[in-house]
């Protein structure tokens, strides 16, 4: 069977309240597009009905597969999904769908060319944030300042949950990923830069979700520790394979 043009990879941990709506919107949009596609759902250690709902959706709709990763960690779920995906382009999509699915056209040809990785940005010129409390915005900018200073200079929004990889870039990057939690984005972009892959930031419309699972203080401290681990991995040669 010929590989699809686009894979949508959706990590899902305890998402029974949001996943059905998100899947419906993503599938309805994609089936109207003149491209072949698949949706890859990776359930990740949920204690609610996320897995059951995902399987029910897959039974009713073509081009949808469901995978189960019992170990928790968003990075673990994304890594599994991106390596299971078969698309020429592989798009990571948060289950809250805080970016309108129509924006995905900005991340793939023909709208975008000459790239290996396209990352959604809430800070690039033209981006719009909706309903985000000022304290969350300021906290996010402080975290990004630390990321730019310590490991990824020049990237203004590494933590947005919407990113597109070419198949070749996905295989190169995700096979060397070691972090399984929230900091996986930083590690993967660091690996990509070491491999001289082309990264573009794409301005998006982004809607704040008050049910976000991000804990600013806890996740920021974890991220600082993970940045140290990434640098240590690099010194040990863990990212040097082709």
Backbone as numpy.savetxt, mean C-alpha at the origin, in Angstrom:
# Nx Ny Nz CAx CAy CAz Cx Cy Cz
-3.10 -19.05 -18.60 -3.95 -17.86 -18.60 -3.06 -16.61 -18.60
-3.38 -15.65 -19.43 -2.61 -14.42 -19.52 -2.74 -13.61 -18.24
-1.62 -13.06 -17.79 -1.64 -12.25 -16.58 -2.45 -10.96 -16.81
-3.17 -10.50 -15.78 -3.96 -9.27 -15.94 -3.07 -8.04 -16.02
-3.63 -6.97 -16.54 -2.90 -5.70 -16.60 -2.71 -5.13 -15.19
-3.74 -5.22 -14.35 -3.70 -4.57 -13.04 -4.16 -5.52 -11.94
-3.41 -5.56 -10.85 -3.81 -6.25 -9.63 -4.07 -5.22 -8.54
-5.18 -5.36 -7.84 -5.46 -4.54 -6.67 -5.28 -5.43 -5.44
-4.34 -5.07 -4.58 -4.04 -5.86 -3.39 -4.59 -5.13 -2.18
-5.50 -5.79 -1.45 -6.17 -5.17 -0.31 -5.85 -5.96 0.96
-5.00 -5.43 1.86 -4.79 -6.07 3.15 -5.98 -5.79 4.05
-6.40 -6.79 4.83 -7.63 -6.60 5.62 -7.50 -7.26 6.98
-7.45 -6.45 8.01 -7.43 -6.94 9.40 -8.61 -6.33 10.14
-9.55 -7.17 10.57 -10.76 -6.72 11.28 -11.46 -5.59 10.52
-11.81 -5.89 9.28 -12.42 -4.89 8.40 -13.84 -5.25 7.98
-14.57 -5.99 8.82 -15.91 -6.41 8.42 -16.85 -5.23 8.18
-16.62 -4.11 8.84 -17.52 -2.96 8.68 -17.23 -2.16 7.42
-15.98 -2.23 6.91 -15.62 -1.40 5.76 -15.36 -2.20 4.49
-14.97 -3.46 4.61 -14.53 -4.22 3.45 -15.62 -4.42 2.40
-16.85 -4.79 2.76 -17.86 -5.01 1.71 -18.09 -3.78 0.84
-18.19 -2.60 1.44 -18.39 -1.39 0.67 -17.19 -1.12 -0.24
-16.00 -1.27 0.31 -14.79 -1.02 -0.48 -14.70 -1.98 -1.65
-14.93 -3.25 -1.42 -14.86 -4.23 -2.51 -15.88 -3.92 -3.59
-17.08 -3.55 -3.18 -18.10 -3.21 -4.18 -17.68 -2.03 -5.03
-17.14 -0.99 -4.42 -16.73 0.19 -5.17 -15.56 -0.13 -6.10
-14.58 -0.87 -5.60 -13.41 -1.20 -6.43 -13.82 -2.06 -7.61
-14.61 -3.10 -7.37 -15.00 -4.01 -8.44 -15.89 -3.29 -9.47
-16.84 -2.51 -9.01 -17.73 -1.80 -9.94 -16.95 -0.84 -10.83
-15.94 -0.19 -10.26 -15.12 0.73 -11.05 -14.28 -0.03 -12.07
-13.61 -1.08 -11.63 -12.68 -1.78 -12.52 -13.38 -2.47 -13.69
-14.56 -3.00 -13.45 -15.23 -3.73 -14.53 -15.70 -2.81 -15.64
-15.70 -1.50 -15.38 -16.07 -0.52 -16.41 -14.87 -0.03 -17.20
-13.66 -0.45 -16.78 -12.45 0.03 -17.44 -12.02 -0.93 -18.55
-11.34 -0.42 -19.57 -10.92 -1.26 -20.70 -9.60 -2.00 -20.42
-9.49 -2.58 -19.22 -8.27 -3.30 -18.84 -8.66 -4.61 -18.16
-7.76 -5.57 -18.20 -7.95 -6.80 -17.44 -7.44 -6.56 -16.01
-8.07 -7.21 -15.03 -7.72 -6.94 -13.64 -8.00 -8.14 -12.75
-7.44 -8.09 -11.57 -7.76 -9.01 -10.49 -7.74 -8.24 -9.18
-8.49 -8.74 -8.21 -8.48 -8.20 -6.85 -7.96 -9.29 -5.93
-6.92 -8.98 -5.19 -6.30 -9.93 -4.26 -6.52 -9.42 -2.84
-7.34 -10.14 -2.07 -7.62 -9.78 -0.68 -6.76 -10.65 0.23
-6.07 -10.03 1.17 -5.26 -10.79 2.12 -5.78 -10.52 3.51
-6.52 -11.49 4.05 -7.02 -11.39 5.42 -5.86 -11.69 6.36
-5.79 -10.90 7.44 -4.57 -10.86 8.23 -4.88 -10.93 9.73
-5.08 -12.16 10.24 -5.23 -12.35 11.67 -6.46 -11.70 12.28
-7.56 -11.65 11.54 -8.76 -10.98 12.04 -9.48 -11.83 13.09
-10.20 -11.13 13.97 -11.03 -11.82 14.96 -12.51 -11.61 14.67
-12.84 -10.95 13.56 -14.24 -10.72 13.19 -14.56 -11.51 11.91
-15.54 -11.07 11.14 -16.00 -11.82 9.98 -15.32 -11.37 8.67
-14.18 -10.75 8.77 -13.49 -10.26 7.56 -13.25 -11.37 6.56
-12.70 -12.49 7.00 -12.39 -13.59 6.08 -13.65 -14.14 5.43
-14.70 -14.34 6.21 -15.95 -14.87 5.67 -16.53 -13.93 4.62
-16.55 -12.64 4.90 -17.11 -11.67 3.96 -16.28 -11.61 2.68
-14.97 -11.69 2.81 -14.11 -11.68 1.63 -14.37 -12.90 0.76
-14.50 -14.06 1.37 -14.75 -15.29 0.61 -16.13 -15.25 -0.05
-17.10 -14.70 0.63 -18.44 -14.58 0.03 -18.39 -13.68 -1.20
-17.64 -12.60 -1.13 -17.53 -11.70 -2.28 -16.82 -12.39 -3.43
-15.79 -13.15 -3.12 -15.04 -13.84 -4.17 -15.90 -14.89 -4.88
-16.78 -15.53 -4.13 -17.65 -16.53 -4.74 -18.63 -15.90 -5.73
-18.98 -14.65 -5.50 -19.99 -13.98 -6.32 -19.40 -13.18 -7.47
-18.10 -12.99 -7.46 -17.49 -12.11 -8.45 -16.23 -12.74 -9.05
-16.08 -12.65 -10.36 -14.88 -13.19 -10.99 -13.67 -12.31 -10.69
-12.51 -12.85 -10.92 -11.25 -12.11 -10.81 -10.91 -11.70 -9.37
-11.53 -12.34 -8.39 -11.24 -12.02 -6.99 -10.72 -13.26 -6.29
-9.57 -13.13 -5.62 -9.02 -14.23 -4.83 -8.81 -13.77 -3.39
-8.89 -14.73 -2.47 -8.74 -14.43 -1.04 -7.61 -15.29 -0.49
-6.71 -14.66 0.23 -5.61 -15.36 0.89 -5.69 -15.08 2.38
-5.21 -16.02 3.16 -5.23 -15.86 4.62 -3.81 -15.92 5.16
-3.44 -14.88 5.88 -2.17 -14.82 6.59 -2.49 -14.74 8.08
-2.20 -15.79 8.81 -2.58 -15.81 10.22 -1.74 -14.87 11.07
-0.48 -14.65 10.66 0.35 -13.72 11.41 -0.09 -12.29 11.15
-0.29 -11.53 12.23 -0.72 -10.15 12.08 0.44 -9.29 11.58
0.09 -8.12 11.06 1.07 -7.18 10.54 0.70 -6.77 9.13
0.44 -5.49 8.95 0.05 -5.02 7.62 1.13 -5.31 6.59
2.38 -5.11 6.98 3.47 -5.38 6.04 3.49 -6.83 5.61
3.17 -7.73 6.52 3.12 -9.15 6.19 2.02 -9.43 5.17
0.86 -8.82 5.37 -0.26 -9.03 4.46 0.04 -8.45 3.07
0.61 -7.25 3.04 0.90 -6.62 1.76 1.96 -7.41 1.00
3.00 -7.82 1.69 4.06 -8.60 1.04 3.47 -9.87 0.41
2.65 -10.58 1.16 2.04 -11.80 0.63 1.20 -11.50 -0.60
0.38 -10.47 -0.52 -0.50 -10.14 -1.64 0.26 -9.70 -2.88
1.29 -8.89 -2.70 2.04 -8.39 -3.86 2.83 -9.50 -4.55
3.25 -10.51 -3.80 3.97 -11.62 -4.42 3.03 -12.68 -4.99
1.80 -12.71 -4.52 0.80 -13.60 -5.09 0.14 -12.98 -6.34
0.12 -11.67 -6.41 -0.52 -10.98 -7.53 0.20 -11.31 -8.84
-0.56 -11.23 -9.94 -0.01 -11.59 -11.25 0.00 -10.41 -12.22
-0.47 -9.25 -11.77 -0.65 -8.13 -12.68 0.64 -7.51 -13.17
0.56 -6.92 -14.34 1.68 -6.15 -14.88 1.95 -4.94 -14.00
0.88 -4.41 -13.38 1.00 -3.37 -12.36 0.23 -3.84 -11.14
0.79 -3.57 -9.95 0.22 -4.09 -8.71 0.02 -2.94 -7.74
-1.23 -2.71 -7.40 -1.63 -1.52 -6.65 -2.07 -1.90 -5.24
-1.42 -1.32 -4.23 -1.82 -1.53 -2.85 -2.95 -0.57 -2.51
-4.02 -1.11 -1.96 -5.22 -0.30 -1.68 -5.67 -0.55 -0.25
-5.65 0.48 0.59 -6.15 0.33 1.96 -7.63 0.01 1.96
-8.04 -0.79 2.93 -9.43 -1.24 3.00 -10.39 -0.11 3.33
-9.89 1.00 3.88 -10.81 2.11 4.19 -11.15 2.93 2.96
-10.42 2.74 1.85 -10.65 3.45 0.60 -10.76 4.96 0.84
-9.81 5.49 1.60 -9.80 6.92 1.89 -9.42 7.74 0.66
-8.87 7.10 -0.35 -8.65 7.73 -1.65 -9.72 7.23 -2.62
-10.48 8.11 -3.27 -11.50 7.63 -4.22 -10.87 6.69 -5.26
-11.52 5.60 -5.54 -10.93 4.59 -6.42 -10.68 5.14 -7.82
-11.42 6.16 -8.23 -11.20 6.75 -9.55 -9.79 7.32 -9.70
-9.16 7.67 -8.59 -7.82 8.24 -8.61 -6.77 7.24 -9.12
-7.11 5.96 -9.11 -6.13 4.94 -9.50 -5.64 5.14 -10.93
-6.44 5.79 -11.75 -6.01 6.00 -13.14 -4.76 6.86 -13.22
-4.49 7.66 -12.19 -3.28 8.49 -12.18 -2.01 7.66 -12.01
-2.16 6.42 -11.53 -1.01 5.61 -11.15 -0.54 4.64 -12.23
-1.26 4.54 -13.30 -0.97 3.52 -14.31 -0.96 4.14 -15.71
-0.31 3.47 -16.67 -0.40 3.95 -18.06 -1.85 3.91 -18.53
-2.22 4.80 -19.45 -1.37 5.76 -20.15 -1.15 7.07 -19.41
-1.85 7.29 -18.28 -1.71 8.57 -17.59 -0.30 8.76 -17.03
0.33 7.67 -16.63 1.66 7.75 -16.04 2.62 6.86 -16.81
3.82 7.37 -17.05 4.82 6.60 -17.80 6.18 6.79 -17.14
7.13 5.95 -17.54 8.52 6.06 -17.08 8.63 6.01 -15.57
8.03 4.99 -14.97 8.12 4.83 -13.52 8.21 3.34 -13.18
8.73 3.08 -11.98 8.72 1.73 -11.43 7.76 1.64 -10.24
7.69 2.73 -9.47 6.82 2.79 -8.31 6.15 4.16 -8.28
4.83 4.18 -8.11 4.08 5.42 -7.96 3.42 5.41 -6.59
3.68 6.44 -5.79 3.14 6.46 -4.43 2.16 7.61 -4.28
1.01 7.29 -3.70 0.03 8.33 -3.43 0.58 9.32 -2.43
0.37 10.60 -2.68 0.90 11.64 -1.80 -0.19 12.62 -1.42
-0.28 12.86 -0.12 -1.20 13.87 0.40 -0.52 15.23 0.53
0.76 15.30 0.11 1.55 16.52 0.25 2.04 17.07 -1.08
2.00 16.28 -2.15 2.47 16.76 -3.45 1.57 17.89 -3.94
2.10 18.82 -4.74 1.29 19.90 -5.29 0.04 19.37 -6.00
-1.11 19.88 -5.64 -2.37 19.42 -6.22 -3.14 18.45 -5.36
-2.50 17.92 -4.30 -3.19 17.00 -3.39 -4.20 17.76 -2.54
-5.27 17.06 -2.15 -6.31 17.66 -1.32 -6.62 16.72 -0.16
-6.60 17.25 1.06 -7.01 16.50 2.25 -8.41 16.98 2.67
-9.26 16.03 3.04 -10.60 16.38 3.48 -10.80 15.95 4.94
-11.26 16.89 5.76 -11.75 16.62 7.12 -10.68 16.08 8.07
-9.41 16.32 7.79 -8.38 15.83 8.70 -8.17 16.83 9.84
-8.23 16.38 11.09 -7.96 17.29 12.21 -6.55 17.84 12.12
-6.37 19.06 12.54 -5.06 19.71 12.42 -3.99 18.97 13.21
-4.36 18.41 14.38 -3.36 17.71 15.18 -2.84 16.46 14.47
-3.72 15.80 13.69 -3.27 14.62 12.94 -2.36 15.02 11.79
-2.70 16.12 11.15 -1.87 16.59 10.05 -0.48 16.98 10.55
-0.43 17.75 11.63 0.86 18.18 12.17 1.68 16.99 12.66
1.01 16.03 13.28 1.73 14.83 13.73 2.30 14.06 12.56
1.53 13.96 11.49 2.00 13.26 10.30 3.18 13.95 9.66
3.15 15.30 9.64 4.27 16.03 9.05 5.53 15.88 9.90
5.38 15.81 11.22 6.53 15.61 12.09 7.17 14.23 11.83
6.33 13.22 11.68 6.85 11.88 11.38 7.55 11.88 10.04
6.94 12.53 9.04 7.57 12.55 7.72 8.89 13.31 7.74
8.98 14.37 8.55 10.25 15.09 8.67 11.35 14.16 9.17
11.02 13.33 10.16 12.01 12.39 10.69 12.40 11.36 9.62
11.41 10.90 8.85 11.70 9.91 7.80 12.62 10.51 6.74
12.32 11.75 6.32 13.16 12.40 5.31 14.57 12.65 5.84
14.67 13.02 7.10 15.96 13.32 7.69 16.80 12.07 7.88
16.17 10.97 8.29 16.92 9.79 8.70 17.10 8.73 7.62
16.22 8.72 6.59 16.32 7.59 5.67 15.84 7.85 4.24
14.83 8.69 4.02 14.27 8.85 2.69 14.13 10.33 2.32
15.25 11.01 2.12 15.16 12.43 1.76 14.42 12.63 0.44
13.60 13.68 0.41 12.94 14.05 -0.83 11.56 13.45 -1.03
11.16 12.48 -0.22 9.82 11.90 -0.35 8.91 12.51 0.71
7.85 13.15 0.26 7.02 13.95 1.16 5.91 13.19 1.85
5.60 11.97 1.39 4.51 11.21 2.02 4.74 9.72 1.76
5.53 9.10 2.61 5.84 7.68 2.42 4.77 6.77 2.97
3.89 7.27 3.84 2.97 6.40 4.58 1.56 6.34 4.04
1.29 7.03 2.95 -0.04 6.90 2.34 -0.23 5.46 1.86
-1.40 4.90 2.09 -1.62 3.48 1.84 -1.98 3.12 0.42
-1.66 3.97 -0.54 -2.01 3.71 -1.94 -0.74 3.83 -2.78
-0.26 2.70 -3.29 0.99 2.67 -4.04 0.88 1.66 -5.18
1.55 1.96 -6.28 1.53 1.08 -7.44 2.96 0.71 -7.82
3.19 -0.59 -8.03 4.48 -1.12 -8.42 4.35 -1.81 -9.77
5.33 -1.64 -10.63 5.39 -2.53 -11.79 5.67 -3.93 -11.28
5.34 -4.94 -12.08 5.57 -6.32 -11.65 7.04 -6.55 -11.34
7.91 -6.03 -12.18 9.35 -6.22 -11.99 9.81 -5.57 -10.69
9.34 -4.36 -10.42 9.73 -3.67 -9.18 9.18 -4.41 -7.97
7.94 -4.88 -8.04 7.35 -5.61 -6.92 8.15 -6.85 -6.57
8.55 -7.60 -7.58 9.31 -8.82 -7.33 10.67 -8.48 -6.71
11.31 -7.43 -7.17 12.62 -7.05 -6.63 12.52 -6.59 -5.18
11.51 -5.79 -4.88 11.42 -5.13 -3.58 10.83 -6.05 -2.52
9.67 -6.65 -2.80 8.95 -7.37 -1.75 9.64 -8.68 -1.36
10.44 -9.24 -2.23 11.18 -10.45 -1.86 12.28 -10.16 -0.85
12.67 -8.89 -0.71 13.71 -8.54 0.25 13.16 -7.82 1.48
11.85 -7.61 1.52 11.22 -6.97 2.68 11.37 -7.85 3.91
11.73 -7.23 5.05 11.86 -7.98 6.30 10.88 -7.51 7.37
10.43 -6.26 7.30 9.56 -5.71 8.33 8.11 -6.08 8.03
7.39 -6.53 9.03 6.02 -7.02 8.83 4.96 -6.07 9.37
5.36 -5.00 10.04 4.41 -4.07 10.61 4.23 -2.81 9.78
3.91 -1.68 10.46 3.56 -0.44 9.77 4.72 0.18 9.00
5.95 -0.14 9.36 7.11 0.51 8.74 7.53 -0.13 7.42
6.78 -1.10 6.94 7.18 -1.79 5.72 7.30 -0.83 4.54
6.48 0.22 4.51 6.54 1.20 3.41 7.93 1.83 3.33
8.46 2.22 4.48 9.77 2.86 4.52 10.84 1.90 4.03
10.78 0.67 4.51 11.78 -0.32 4.09 11.72 -0.55 2.59
10.52 -0.70 2.05 10.40 -1.00 0.62 10.87 0.16 -0.25
10.58 1.39 0.16 11.05 2.53 -0.61 12.57 2.69 -0.48
13.12 2.35 0.68 14.57 2.37 0.85 15.22 1.33 -0.06
14.66 0.12 -0.09 15.17 -0.92 -0.99 15.10 -0.45 -2.44
13.96 0.16 -2.80 13.78 0.62 -4.18 14.84 1.64 -4.56
15.15 2.54 -3.67 16.18 3.54 -3.97 17.56 2.89 -4.11
17.85 1.92 -3.28 19.14 1.23 -3.41 19.26 0.55 -4.77
18.13 0.12 -5.30 18.12 -0.56 -6.60 17.92 0.43 -7.75
17.90 1.72 -7.41 17.78 2.79 -8.40 16.49 2.68 -9.21
15.41 2.26 -8.55 14.10 2.24 -9.20 13.52 3.65 -9.22
12.71 3.91 -10.22 12.13 5.24 -10.41 10.85 5.37 -9.59
10.85 6.34 -8.65 9.72 6.56 -7.76 9.09 7.91 -8.06
7.78 7.90 -8.25 7.05 9.15 -8.48 5.97 9.31 -7.42
5.83 10.55 -6.93 4.75 10.88 -6.00 3.56 11.42 -6.78
2.39 10.87 -6.50 1.17 11.24 -7.22 0.22 11.98 -6.28
-0.11 13.23 -6.56 -1.05 13.95 -5.69 -2.44 13.33 -5.77
-3.05 13.14 -4.61 -4.36 12.49 -4.58 -5.34 13.31 -3.74
-6.61 12.98 -3.91 -7.64 13.42 -2.97 -7.69 12.37 -1.86
-7.71 12.83 -0.64 -7.65 11.90 0.50 -8.64 12.35 1.57
-9.46 11.40 2.04 -10.50 11.69 3.01 -10.13 11.07 4.36
-10.04 11.88 5.37 -9.69 11.39 6.71 -10.77 10.45 7.24
-10.35 9.33 7.81 -11.27 8.36 8.39 -11.09 8.38 9.90
-12.10 8.79 10.66 -11.96 8.84 12.12 -11.77 7.47 12.75
-12.05 6.40 12.01 -11.84 5.05 12.52 -10.46 4.50 12.18
-9.54 5.38 11.79 -8.19 4.96 11.45 -7.56 4.17 12.59
-6.80 3.13 12.23 -6.15 2.28 13.23 -4.75 2.76 13.60
-4.34 3.88 13.02 -3.01 4.42 13.30 -3.00 5.07 14.68
-2.01 4.71 15.50 -1.77 5.36 16.79 -0.50 6.18 16.63
-0.64 7.50 16.60 0.46 8.36 16.20 1.70 8.16 17.07
1.55 8.16 18.38 2.72 8.07 19.27 3.34 6.67 19.21
2.51 5.65 19.37 3.02 4.27 19.35 3.69 3.95 18.02
3.02 4.30 16.93 3.56 3.96 15.61 4.81 4.77 15.27
4.88 6.02 15.76 6.07 6.84 15.52 7.28 6.24 16.22
7.11 5.80 17.46 8.22 5.18 18.19 8.66 3.88 17.53
7.68 3.09 17.09 8.02 1.85 16.39 8.78 2.14 15.11
8.37 3.19 14.42 8.99 3.54 13.16 10.45 3.95 13.34
10.72 4.71 14.39 12.11 5.12 14.65 12.99 3.91 14.90
12.48 2.94 15.65 13.24 1.71 15.86 13.43 0.93 14.58
12.42 0.94 13.74 12.52 0.19 12.47 13.48 0.86 11.50
13.57 2.19 11.53 14.55 2.87 10.68 15.96 2.43 11.06
16.22 2.28 12.34 17.52 1.76 12.79 17.73 0.35 12.25
16.70 -0.48 12.29 16.81 -1.86 11.79 17.10 -1.89 10.29
16.47 -0.99 9.55 16.69 -0.95 8.11 18.15 -0.61 7.81
18.69 0.40 8.49 20.09 0.76 8.28 21.01 -0.40 8.67
20.66 -1.11 9.74 21.46 -2.26 10.16 21.40 -3.36 9.11
20.21 -3.62 8.59 20.06 -4.61 7.52 20.92 -4.26 6.31
20.92 -2.97 5.97 21.70 -2.52 4.82 23.19 -2.77 5.04
23.68 -2.45 6.25 25.10 -2.67 6.54 25.46 -4.14 6.49
24.49 -4.99 6.81 24.74 -6.44 6.78 24.53 -7.05 5.39
24.16 -6.20 4.42 24.02 -6.68 3.05 22.73 -7.38 2.72
21.70 -7.21 3.54 20.44 -7.94 3.31 19.70 -7.46 2.07
20.00 -6.25 1.61 19.29 -5.69 0.46 20.14 -5.69 -0.82
21.24 -6.41 -0.79 22.19 -6.31 -1.90 21.92 -7.31 -3.04
21.00 -8.23 -2.85 20.71 -9.17 -3.92 20.05 -8.45 -5.09
20.23 -8.95 -6.28 19.65 -8.29 -7.47 18.16 -8.57 -7.55
